Amino acid sequence: MEPFSDPFLEPGVLVRHPVQSDWGLGQVQSVAGRKVTVNFEHAGKQVIDAGVVRLEFVGDDPRA
């Protein structure tokens, strides 16, 4: 298996889940290999396997 690398996935980055839109906006808390911990507005902290789910980058916080 190839090592996973996505340069935009780092703590503080805002993302959305591509399938679970009802989770709302999420902020990356930590990245450990393929495991990305994201704190979502409506779903709390979720651990995402970034090798399976491609999180959608949100350039700016729409709440700002």
Backbone as CSV, one residue per row, in Angstrom:
resi,resn,N_x,N_y,N_z,CA_x,CA_y,CA_z,C_x,C_y,C_z
1,MET,0.845,-1.188,0.000,0.000,0.000,0.000,0.885,1.245,0.000
2,GLU,0.526,2.190,-0.848,1.300,3.435,-0.909,1.000,4.294,0.308
3,PRO,1.989,5.036,0.797,1.718,5.954,1.905,0.757,7.045,1.451
4,PHE,-0.125,7.427,2.344,-1.106,8.470,2.026,-0.493,9.838,2.286
5,SER,-0.744,10.767,1.377,-0.261,12.130,1.564,-1.214,13.105,0.891
6,ASP,-1.736,14.027,1.678,-2.571,15.096,1.136,-2.123,16.374,1.826
7,PRO,-1.432,17.239,1.118,-0.801,18.391,1.765,-1.766,19.376,2.411
8,PHE,-3.045,19.414,1.973,-3.946,20.385,2.588,-4.486,19.898,3.923
9,LEU,-4.379,18.601,4.222,-4.905,18.077,5.480,-3.916,18.332,6.604
10,GLU,-4.184,19.386,7.360,-3.360,19.722,8.514,-4.272,20.378,9.547
11,PRO,-3.893,20.346,10.818,-4.750,20.926,11.861,-5.132,22.378,11.561
12,GLY,-6.419,22.659,11.768,-6.928,24.007,11.559,-7.652,24.201,10.236
13,VAL,-7.410,23.309,9.263,-8.031,23.422,7.940,-9.526,23.113,8.045
14,LEU,-10.337,23.862,7.302,-11.783,23.651,7.282,-12.150,22.735,6.126
15,VAL,-13.014,21.753,6.422,-13.400,20.746,5.432,-14.888,20.432,5.546
16,ARG,-15.385,19.743,4.518,-16.720,19.157,4.546,-16.588,17.700,4.135
17,HIS,-17.479,16.862,4.682,-17.515,15.451,4.288,-18.293,15.364,2.987
18,PRO,-17.796,14.651,1.973,-18.449,14.630,0.662,-19.819,13.949,0.638
19,VAL,-20.109,13.097,1.613,-21.377,12.371,1.634,-22.266,12.823,2.793
20,GLN,-21.648,13.114,3.922,-22.393,13.486,5.133,-22.521,15.010,5.229
21,SER,-23.241,15.616,4.288,-23.348,17.083,4.277,-24.050,17.619,5.523
22,ASP,-24.894,16.797,6.153,-25.599,17.242,7.351,-24.668,17.371,8.557
23,TRP,-23.431,16.888,8.437,-22.466,17.069,9.522,-22.007,18.510,9.619
24,GLY,-22.177,19.284,8.556,-21.780,20.690,8.555,-20.283,20.870,8.347
25,LEU,-19.837,22.062,8.644,-18.437,22.420,8.484,-17.596,21.718,9.538
26,GLY,-16.426,21.241,9.131,-15.530,20.574,10.071,-14.166,21.221,10.081
27,GLN,-13.512,21.119,11.236,-12.138,21.630,11.353,-11.233,20.465,11.716
28,VAL,-10.181,20.291,10.914,-9.225,19.216,11.164,-8.538,19.468,12.510
29,GLN,-8.551,18.427,13.364,-7.916,18.521,14.680,-6.526,17.903,14.671
30,SER,-6.406,16.747,13.980,-5.105,16.074,13.917,-5.063,15.146,12.714
31,VAL,-3.838,14.839,12.291,-3.619,13.926,11.178,-2.543,12.936,11.614
32,ALA,-2.878,11.637,11.537,-1.922,10.586,11.884,-1.983,9.547,10.770
33,GLY,-1.092,9.689,9.802,-1.136,8.805,8.643,-2.406,9.085,7.850
34,ARG,-3.224,8.031,7.643,-4.479,8.195,6.904,-5.628,8.610,7.815
35,LYS,-5.438,8.543,9.119,-6.503,8.861,10.069,-6.527,10.355,10.355
36,VAL,-7.645,10.979,9.993,-7.805,12.417,10.182,-8.950,12.635,11.165
37,THR,-8.674,13.305,12.280,-9.712,13.620,13.252,-10.255,15.005,12.932
38,VAL,-11.577,15.058,12.711,-12.240,16.301,12.327,-13.364,16.577,13.327
39,ASN,-13.469,17.829,13.768,-14.556,18.244,14.646,-15.612,18.936,13.782
40,PHE,-16.742,18.249,13.566,-17.823,18.769,12.729,-18.856,19.507,13.576
41,GLU,-19.485,20.536,12.969,-20.494,21.340,13.655,-21.620,20.496,14.246
42,HIS,-22.134,19.554,13.464,-23.329,18.827,13.881,-23.085,17.352,14.173
43,ALA,-21.844,16.901,14.076,-21.554,15.484,14.321,-20.425,15.288,15.331
44,GLY,-19.855,16.394,15.821,-18.768,16.279,16.782,-17.505,15.716,16.146
45,LYS,-16.660,15.131,16.981,-15.381,14.605,16.481,-15.587,13.269,15.792
46,GLN,-15.047,13.185,14.578,-15.112,11.970,13.780,-13.714,11.649,13.274
47,VAL,-13.370,10.370,13.275,-12.088,9.939,12.718,-12.370,9.425,11.310
48,ILE,-11.747,10.061,10.335,-11.964,9.762,8.926,-10.730,9.064,8.362
49,ASP,-10.943,8.001,7.587,-9.844,7.357,6.870,-9.701,8.097,5.542
50,ALA,-8.706,8.952,5.454,-8.531,9.801,4.272,-8.138,9.010,3.031
51,GLY,-7.782,7.746,3.200,-7.520,6.902,2.050,-8.805,6.398,1.416
52,VAL,-9.907,6.483,2.154,-11.211,6.029,1.676,-12.116,7.220,1.351
53,VAL,-12.113,8.228,2.226,-12.969,9.403,2.065,-12.104,10.607,1.737
54,ARG,-12.414,11.266,0.624,-11.675,12.479,0.251,-12.446,13.689,0.772
55,LEU,-11.971,14.260,1.858,-12.628,15.432,2.444,-12.516,16.614,1.491
56,GLU,-13.548,17.442,1.486,-13.576,18.613,0.595,-13.042,19.826,1.343
57,PHE,-12.005,20.419,0.776,-11.382,21.596,1.369,-12.299,22.799,1.259
58,VAL,-12.428,23.558,2.340,-13.205,24.805,2.334,-12.203,25.932,2.497
59,GLY,-12.075,26.773,1.466,-11.058,27.825,1.464,-11.185,28.811,2.600
60,ASP,-12.385,29.323,2.795,-12.600,30.299,3.863,-13.801,29.848,4.680
61,ASP,-13.828,30.232,5.925,-14.950,29.889,6.797,-16.162,30.708,6.393
62,PRO,-17.240,30.059,5.909,-18.414,30.816,5.458,-19.140,31.514,6.602
63,ARG,-18.805,31.169,7.847,-19.444,31.823,8.999,-18.783,33.151,9.337
64,ALA,-17.600,33.373,8.765,-16.839,34.602,9.109,-17.485,35.834,8.488
